[in-house]
Amino acid sequence: MKTLTGLMAATALTAVSATAAMADKWDMPLAYSATNFHSENAAEFATCVTEATGGSTEIVTHPSGSLFAGNDIKRAIQTGQAPIGERLISAHQNENPLFGIDSIPFLASSFDAHEKLWEVAGPKIAEVLAEQNLVYLYSVPWPPQGLYFKKPVESVADMEGIKFRSYSTATARMAELTGMLPVQVEAAELSQALATGVAESFISSGATGYDRKVWEHLTHFYEVDAWLPRNIIFANKDAWDGLDDATRTAMTDCAAEAKTRGLQASKDYTQFTLDGLKAGGMEVGRAGDSLVGELMVIGDTMTKEWLDSAGDEGAAIVDAYKMQ
């Protein structure tokens, strides 16, 4: 009897071990801190998938660039070093101009306008990603972008010579056109760059400034609503194709929930983070009319340059958006 009981226990243990071994673990690199709303949304997406598949596919998030640095995440997913990940798509505008559609200055400066733009642009971006061995799952916009400085700025002339953190083609070009000095800095490195003087200014949402406590180094945030960049979550196509239909359906359903949840979180986080910047001691408010006027002239230049680089396909997206 003892032998039979022992045999049954051993068999049960073997079954559990086999189930664990069969579980498919998907590591998901993220560029932003664990407390950032994008990362929190991705963590909820991961939990949703893990629970919906009964643990047969477990997604584990790795925030703050801990698995791959932000600028390495997209390549890592394309090449299968990780099966899924999140990336700020405009950071790859140098690969394809369409990836910068969300960073055309003042084209879509509100959540409603940006979502209308993405209704047109999103499917085109998904097609480009598919050609790169990536499956588009969902995406979430950042809040509108504003300018951070360590001194009052009333005109473009006041920006001359300032070291400006860039993270994309658009931000680097903005620095050049305003007379600032672009310095490539990933989100996970921003606090150190500000602390050491590598960067003295940047354009981003209130979310990034709040998450990184930039009031420890900077003094002013100017709301200009230049654009709303977008983070995209995509999977390696080979890994995706290796999933069964039920798992793909579960992942797609969880992605749809994450898209809706993330958009609302971005909206909710906007005012919360601006209030947080103020509480940290920063001067927060709308940029002056004179400065906005100068920035819009620069935006016109950048828009023309983008349209020239994106060609007929880019123009068609912009035209379709404006006709809505």
C-alpha positions, 0 to 999 in steps of 0.5 A: 500500500505504501509503495502504491501511495508513493508511486501515485505521489511520484506520478503526480509530481511528474505530471506537475513538472511536465506541465511546468516544463510545457508552460511557454514563458514570454519575457517582455522588455519595457523601456520605462520604469515599473511605475510608469503607466505604460509599464503598469498597463503592460503588466496588466496585459501580461497578467491577463494573458497568463490567466486567460491561457491558464498559465500555459503562456506566461508573460513576464515584464522587464521594465526600466530597460533591465532586459534590453535598453530601449533602443535595442528592444525592437531589434531584439523582438525582430530577431527572436531574442525576446518574443514580445516587447514595447517600443516608442515607435517614433524612435525608429523613424530613421528606418521608415518615415511612417514610424514618425507619423505621431511626431509631426509637430502640431498635426494632432495635438489632442487625444481625440485628434491623435486617435483619429490620426491613428485610425488611418495610420495604425493599419499602415504601421502594422503593415510595415511592422509585419514586413519586419517580422513583427505582429502589432498587438496594441498601442497607447499614446503618451500625453501631449508633449511639452518642453522642460528647461532649467530656466525661463524660456520666452523665445526660441532665442532663449534656447540657443546652446542648451543641451537637449535630450533627443530620443527620435529623428523629430526631437533631434531635428527640433533641437537643431532648428531651435539652436539647441544641441541634441544629445541621444538619451534613453528614458532609463538614462534620463535622470542621470543625464540631467544630474550630470549635465549631459542634458539640460532640457527635453520635450516629453509629457508630464508623465516622464518628468513626474516619473523621473522627478525632474524637479530635482534638476529642472525648473520649468515645464511649458505646455505646448502640446506639440504631439502625442508619441505612441508606444507599440507592443508587438510580438515576434512573428515566428513566436506568434505563429508558434502559438495555438489558435486559442492562445492567439485569441487570448492574447488578442483579446487582452491586447484590446483591453490594454489598448482601451485601458491604456488610453484612459490611463494616459488621459487620467495621468495627464493632469495628475502629473502636471499637478505632481510637477507643480508639487515638486516645485516646478513652474508649470503652465502654457507657453507664451503666444510668442514662443508657440508662434515660433515653434509652429513655424519650426513645426511647419518646416518639420512637417514639410520635411516629413512629407518629403521623406514619406512620399505619397504614402505619408501624404495620403495618410495625412490627407485622409486624417484631415478629411475626417 
